Amino acid sequence: AGYDLVNDFDGVMRQLDDVIGLERVKAVHVNDSQFGLSSHKDRHANIGDGHLGIPFFTRMVNDPRLSRLPMILETKHREEIALLRGLVQ
């Protein structure tokens, strides 16, 4: 949606908190992306195979602001769910 999660994760989180309030976020939709930032295309890639990549997902699943929230992953592959769980430290 045009948010630079890879290079400005903390800035995006601050903006989310300022506009909506992190306490109001009830879940996180997680998918990697086949296309890069500002492509205006919503096409999912397998976790780690897209433009967000494993380092981003490692950071996201371990961020204390998000770790308490359910995460929704659109996938047919149990391996992707296991991969995300394996990133939790």
Buried (B, 14 or more C-beta within 10 A) or exposed (E): EEBEBBEEBEEBBEEBBEEEEEEEBEEBEBBBBBBEBEEEEEEBBBBBBBBBBBEBBBBBBEBEBBEEEEBEBEBEEEEBEEBBEEBEE
